[in-house]
Amino acid sequence: MGSVRKSVQSIISIWLGSAIALAIAAVLTPSPATVALVIVVGTIAGSSGWLDDQGHWVPTAALFVLIIGTEDPVAFVSAFGGLTLIGAAIGVVMTMLFPQLPLAPTERAIDDVRAEVVVQLRLVAHALQGDGPPTQTQWSDCRAELEPAVQRMRVARQLVLDAARANRRHKHHRHRLERQLEQAASLERVCMLVEDLTQLLEEEERAGNDQVGLGPELRPHTARALLALADLVQSGDGRTTDLRVKADAQYALLALVDRIHDVRVGDSPDHELFTAGSIVTTIRRCLETPRPVSTADEATWTA
């Protein structure tokens, strides 16, 4: 469907550019000013949203027709547009016969996002394992390339969704595509949560603050919970999560919660408990996002 859409857009753009050139040439004599006018009008017409990225053909075709097709413009336009139409038709037919379904690039994009999330969590955890709260410089070094990786994953996901439309190979790879879409949605949610958690710690648990968000009582337990969460994210997607790794992550979170209760009994400042509670909530939401494999899911994937 994407090939058909782009082919139609390119043909319309070429014919539109040709029409613009013929109309202007019928009124004005050829000159540098005429060329400039054709380019300006073609560029404006090509910027229409319904032509997408194929709109650049409008000023290009208009310029070709104006400069090269002046002797016999009708024959030139007919040949130019006709050959383009034939080429587009051949391309569409070949795509229908041998359709592409770019699942591998999507898989790599998902793996890249997972790797960046793991890096982000481990950098934050290691920053919390120091003797004191991290400095602003140390927090700046804890930023992984999450947003670029997520953006690449979104582009790859949209590409494979477009390619799956009217694609006869889709039914043979439907389960794999559904699995990729689930992974992408799950990882995107985890990325958002990890970004929020990192920003919270960067603001609250920073050297120089009058009151830090965790303090020496809670930093080690928070670091262990984040490392366990990183191991869980690395262990696999929602269908293949290692149950032992997930249990370890849940245990590390419970240990952090127990430590927060101990600190509360010790009459710790409310500011510290508020930050710790927000971190617990974020980690718990991350743990709830990947779901362990079930027998029914495994049977479906195997089939």
Backbone torsions as a table, in degrees:
resi	resn	phi	psi	omega
1	MET	NA	-37.6	177.5
2	GLY	-64.6	-39.1	178.0
3	SER	-64.3	-42.3	178.6
4	VAL	-62.6	-45.9	-178.1
5	ARG	-61.0	-47.0	-178.3
6	LYS	-67.2	-36.1	177.8
7	SER	-63.4	-46.0	179.0
8	VAL	-62.8	-42.0	180.0
9	GLN	-63.6	-40.6	-179.4
10	SER	-67.3	-41.1	179.5
11	ILE	-64.6	-44.6	178.6
12	ILE	-61.8	-40.0	179.8
13	SER	-63.1	-42.5	-179.4
14	ILE	-65.9	-44.7	179.1
15	TRP	-66.9	-36.1	177.9
16	LEU	-65.5	-44.1	177.6
17	GLY	-62.9	-39.1	178.2
18	SER	-64.2	-41.6	179.6
19	ALA	-63.9	-40.1	178.4
20	ILE	-61.7	-45.5	-179.4
21	ALA	-63.5	-43.6	179.9
22	LEU	-64.4	-40.0	-179.0
23	ALA	-66.0	-44.2	-178.9
24	ILE	-70.6	-38.9	179.2
25	ALA	-65.6	-27.3	179.5
26	ALA	-73.8	-20.8	-177.2
27	VAL	-103.0	-40.1	-174.2
28	LEU	-114.1	150.3	174.9
29	THR	-79.8	150.7	-179.0
30	PRO	-60.4	131.4	178.7
31	SER	-165.9	167.2	175.8
32	PRO	-57.2	-36.2	178.6
33	ALA	-64.7	-38.3	178.0
34	THR	-64.3	-42.5	177.7
35	VAL	-60.6	-45.4	179.5
36	ALA	-61.6	-41.1	180.0
37	LEU	-64.3	-41.9	178.6
38	VAL	-61.7	-43.0	-179.5
39	ILE	-64.7	-43.5	-179.1
40	VAL	-63.6	-48.8	-179.3
41	VAL	-63.7	-41.7	179.0
42	GLY	-64.1	-39.2	179.1
43	THR	-66.0	-42.1	178.5
44	ILE	-63.9	-44.4	179.4
45	ALA	-66.0	-35.4	-178.8
46	GLY	-75.0	-14.4	-179.9
47	SER	-82.4	2.9	177.4
48	SER	-61.0	137.4	-175.5
49	GLY	-62.8	-30.2	-175.5
50	TRP	-74.4	-10.5	175.5
51	LEU	-91.9	-12.4	180.0
52	ASP	53.3	-138.5	-176.9
53	ASP	-79.0	-3.9	177.4
54	GLN	-84.2	-3.2	-179.1
55	GLY	-64.1	-19.0	-179.8
56	HIS	-66.0	-17.3	178.4
57	TRP	-71.0	-20.6	-176.7
58	VAL	-64.4	-58.3	178.2
59	PRO	-65.6	-31.7	179.2
60	THR	-64.4	-49.2	179.5
61	ALA	-63.8	-39.8	179.4
62	ALA	-61.0	-41.3	-179.5
63	LEU	-67.6	-41.6	177.2
64	PHE	-59.1	-48.5	-177.3
65	VAL	-63.4	-41.2	-176.9
66	LEU	-67.7	-39.4	-174.2
67	ILE	-89.7	-44.8	-172.8
68	ILE	-92.4	-34.3	-172.1
69	GLY	-98.0	28.5	-176.7
70	THR	-71.6	-31.9	-176.3
71	GLU	-69.6	-44.6	178.9
72	ASP	-139.3	76.3	-172.3
73	PRO	-61.6	-37.7	-177.7
74	VAL	-65.2	-46.0	179.4
75	ALA	-64.5	-40.0	-179.5
76	PHE	-64.7	-45.6	-179.3
77	VAL	-64.6	-40.6	179.4
78	SER	-62.5	-43.7	179.6
79	ALA	-67.8	-44.1	-179.0
80	PHE	-60.5	-53.3	-179.5
81	GLY	-68.6	-37.3	-178.6
82	GLY	-66.5	-44.3	178.6
83	LEU	-64.8	-38.1	177.0
84	THR	-63.4	-41.3	178.6
85	LEU	-62.3	-42.9	178.8
86	ILE	-63.7	-44.7	179.2
87	GLY	-62.0	-41.5	178.4
88	ALA	-64.0	-40.8	179.8
89	ALA	-63.1	-42.9	178.0
90	ILE	-61.7	-44.0	179.8
91	GLY	-61.8	-42.3	179.5
92	VAL	-64.9	-42.8	179.6
93	VAL	-62.2	-45.0	179.6
94	MET	-63.8	-38.0	178.5
95	THR	-66.0	-36.6	178.1
96	MET	-69.2	-36.2	179.6
97	LEU	-74.0	-38.9	-178.8
98	PHE	-127.7	70.1	-174.6
99	PRO	-71.1	145.7	177.2
100	GLN	-97.9	140.5	174.9
101	LEU	-133.2	90.2	-169.8
102	PRO	-72.7	71.2	178.8
103	LEU	-77.7	-33.9	-177.9
104	ALA	-63.3	-45.9	176.9
105	PRO	-60.1	-37.0	177.6
106	THR	-65.1	-41.0	178.6
107	GLU	-60.5	-43.4	179.7
108	ARG	-66.2	-39.3	179.2
109	ALA	-63.9	-39.8	178.0
110	ILE	-65.1	-43.3	178.6
111	ASP	-62.3	-38.0	178.7
112	ASP	-63.8	-42.1	179.0
113	VAL	-64.9	-43.6	179.1
114	ARG	-59.8	-42.1	179.7
115	ALA	-63.5	-40.6	-179.8
116	GLU	-68.2	-36.7	176.4
117	VAL	-62.8	-43.8	178.6
118	VAL	-61.3	-44.0	178.1
119	VAL	-60.6	-44.7	-179.2
120	GLN	-60.6	-47.0	-178.4
121	LEU	-64.0	-40.6	-178.2
122	ARG	-72.6	-34.4	175.8
123	LEU	-63.7	-43.6	178.9
124	VAL	-64.4	-43.2	-179.9
125	ALA	-61.9	-45.0	179.7
126	HIS	-64.6	-34.6	177.8
127	ALA	-64.6	-31.3	-179.1
128	LEU	-82.6	-8.1	-177.6
129	GLN	-88.9	2.7	178.7
130	GLY	-75.9	176.6	-179.2
131	ASP	-70.7	-28.9	-179.5
132	GLY	-134.8	177.4	178.1
133	PRO	-63.7	145.0	-179.4
134	PRO	-64.7	151.7	175.5
135	THR	-81.9	172.4	178.5
136	GLN	-61.7	-37.8	178.3
137	THR	-64.5	-42.5	179.1
138	GLN	-63.9	-38.4	177.7
139	TRP	-67.1	-35.1	178.7
140	SER	-63.9	-30.0	179.2
141	ASP	-79.3	-4.9	-177.4
142	CYS	-96.0	14.9	-177.7
143	ARG	-98.0	115.5	174.0
144	ALA	-86.7	171.9	-178.4
145	GLU	-86.5	64.1	-176.4
146	LEU	-72.7	-51.2	-173.6
147	GLU	-61.9	-46.6	177.0
148	PRO	-60.1	-38.6	179.8
149	ALA	-66.7	-41.2	178.8
150	VAL	-64.9	-39.3	179.6
151	GLN	-64.3	-41.5	177.5
152	ARG	-63.8	-37.4	178.5
153	MET	-66.0	-39.6	178.6
154	ARG	-63.4	-42.3	179.8
155	VAL	-63.8	-45.1	179.9
156	ALA	-64.3	-38.8	178.9
157	ARG	-64.5	-43.5	179.2
158	GLN	-66.0	-36.5	179.6
159	LEU	-63.5	-44.6	-178.5
160	VAL	-71.4	-30.6	175.8
161	LEU	-66.8	-42.4	177.0
162	ASP	-64.3	-40.4	-178.1
163	ALA	-69.2	-24.9	-177.8
164	ALA	-76.3	-19.4	-178.6
165	ARG	-69.6	128.6	179.6
166	ALA	56.0	30.3	-178.2
167	ASN	-105.5	120.2	-175.8
168	ARG	-69.0	-17.0	177.7
169	ARG	-81.6	-10.7	-174.5
170	HIS	-59.6	-43.6	-175.2
171	LYS	-65.0	-27.9	179.8
172	HIS	-77.8	-20.0	-177.6
173	HIS	-122.2	22.1	-174.6
174	ARG	-61.5	-43.8	-177.5
175	HIS	-66.5	-39.2	178.9
176	ARG	-65.8	-40.8	178.2
177	LEU	-64.9	-43.9	178.1
178	GLU	-60.9	-39.6	178.4
179	ARG	-63.6	-41.4	178.1
180	GLN	-64.4	-41.1	179.9
181	LEU	-64.7	-38.8	176.6
182	GLU	-64.0	-44.6	179.1
183	GLN	-60.3	-45.5	-178.0
184	ALA	-62.7	-44.1	179.4
185	ALA	-64.3	-41.6	179.7
186	SER	-64.4	-46.2	-179.0
187	LEU	-66.9	-35.7	179.1
188	GLU	-64.2	-39.2	177.7
189	ARG	-65.9	-44.3	179.3
190	VAL	-63.4	-40.2	178.0
191	CYS	-58.2	-45.1	179.6
192	MET	-61.3	-42.8	-179.8
193	LEU	-66.6	-41.7	-179.8
194	VAL	-66.5	-38.3	176.6
195	GLU	-61.5	-44.8	179.0
196	ASP	-63.3	-41.7	179.6
197	LEU	-64.0	-43.5	179.4
198	THR	-62.9	-42.6	179.6
199	GLN	-65.0	-40.0	178.3
200	LEU	-61.5	-46.8	-179.9
201	LEU	-66.2	-38.7	179.7
202	GLU	-62.2	-33.9	-179.2
203	GLU	-83.0	-38.2	-170.9
204	GLU	-97.0	-36.4	-176.4
205	GLU	-105.5	70.4	-174.8
206	ARG	-133.2	137.4	178.0
207	ALA	-60.4	134.9	-178.7
208	GLY	104.1	-16.7	176.2
209	ASN	-70.9	144.9	176.1
210	ASP	-64.1	-39.1	175.5
211	GLN	-131.3	128.4	179.3
212	VAL	-91.0	160.6	-173.6
213	GLY	-77.9	-26.4	-177.8
214	LEU	-120.3	-52.4	-177.0
215	GLY	84.8	171.4	-176.5
216	PRO	-65.5	-21.0	-179.5
217	GLU	-73.3	-30.7	-172.5
218	LEU	-110.6	-18.0	-177.4
219	ARG	-59.4	-46.8	-178.0
220	PRO	-62.2	-41.6	-179.1
221	HIS	-68.5	-36.3	176.8
222	THR	-65.1	-41.4	178.6
223	ALA	-61.3	-42.5	-180.0
224	ARG	-66.1	-38.5	178.2
225	ALA	-65.2	-38.1	179.3
226	LEU	-69.8	-38.3	177.6
227	LEU	-65.7	-38.9	177.3
228	ALA	-65.9	-38.2	176.7
229	LEU	-65.0	-39.5	177.1
230	ALA	-61.1	-41.3	177.8
231	ASP	-63.7	-37.2	179.2
232	LEU	-66.1	-46.4	179.0
233	VAL	-61.3	-37.7	-178.4
234	GLN	-73.2	-24.4	-172.7
235	SER	-69.7	-22.0	178.3
236	GLY	154.3	-179.7	-179.8
237	ASP	-82.7	-173.3	-176.0
238	GLY	-61.8	-25.2	-178.7
239	ARG	-90.5	-19.3	-173.9
240	THR	-122.7	21.0	-179.4
241	THR	-61.7	133.3	177.4
242	ASP	-71.2	120.5	-177.0
243	LEU	-63.2	-34.1	179.3
244	ARG	-67.3	-41.3	179.2
245	VAL	-65.8	-38.9	178.5
246	LYS	-66.3	-39.0	177.6
247	ALA	-63.0	-39.8	177.5
248	ASP	-62.7	-41.1	179.1
249	ALA	-64.9	-40.9	178.2
250	GLN	-66.4	-37.5	178.2
251	TYR	-65.7	-41.8	178.8
252	ALA	-63.9	-37.3	177.4
253	LEU	-67.0	-42.0	177.9
254	LEU	-62.9	-37.1	177.2
255	ALA	-63.3	-38.6	176.6
256	LEU	-65.4	-42.6	178.6
257	VAL	-62.1	-43.8	178.4
258	ASP	-61.3	-39.5	179.6
259	ARG	-67.0	-36.6	176.7
260	ILE	-63.2	-39.9	177.4
261	HIS	-62.6	-41.6	178.0
262	ASP	-61.6	-42.3	179.6
263	VAL	-65.4	-37.7	179.5
264	ARG	-63.1	-40.8	177.1
265	VAL	-62.2	-33.1	178.8
266	GLY	-78.7	12.7	176.2
267	ASP	60.9	52.6	176.6
268	SER	-78.4	155.4	179.2
269	PRO	-58.2	145.0	179.7
270	ASP	-61.0	-33.3	-179.1
271	HIS	-59.8	-42.0	-178.8
272	GLU	-66.5	-42.9	-179.5
273	LEU	-68.7	-34.3	178.5
274	PHE	-63.7	-45.3	179.2
275	THR	-63.5	-45.3	-179.8
276	ALA	-62.3	-40.9	178.5
277	GLY	-63.6	-38.5	177.7
278	SER	-64.6	-38.9	179.1
279	ILE	-65.6	-42.7	178.5
280	VAL	-60.3	-44.4	179.7
281	THR	-61.4	-42.6	-179.5
282	THR	-65.4	-44.7	179.7
283	ILE	-64.1	-41.1	179.3
284	ARG	-62.1	-40.2	178.4
285	ARG	-66.0	-35.2	175.6
286	CYS	-66.4	-39.5	-180.0
287	LEU	-67.4	-29.9	-179.2
288	GLU	-78.6	-16.3	-176.4
289	THR	-72.0	-53.8	175.2
290	PRO	-74.3	134.8	177.8
291	ARG	-112.1	140.6	-178.6
292	PRO	-66.1	157.9	-178.0
293	VAL	-69.8	138.3	175.2
294	SER	-109.6	165.7	-178.8
295	THR	-62.8	-41.3	-179.5
296	ALA	-64.5	-42.6	179.7
297	ASP	-63.8	-43.6	-177.6
298	GLU	-63.9	-40.6	179.3
299	ALA	-64.6	-40.0	178.6
300	THR	-64.2	-44.4	-178.1
301	TRP	-67.1	-39.9	179.5
302	THR	-63.6	-40.5	178.8
303	ALA	-63.8	NA	NA
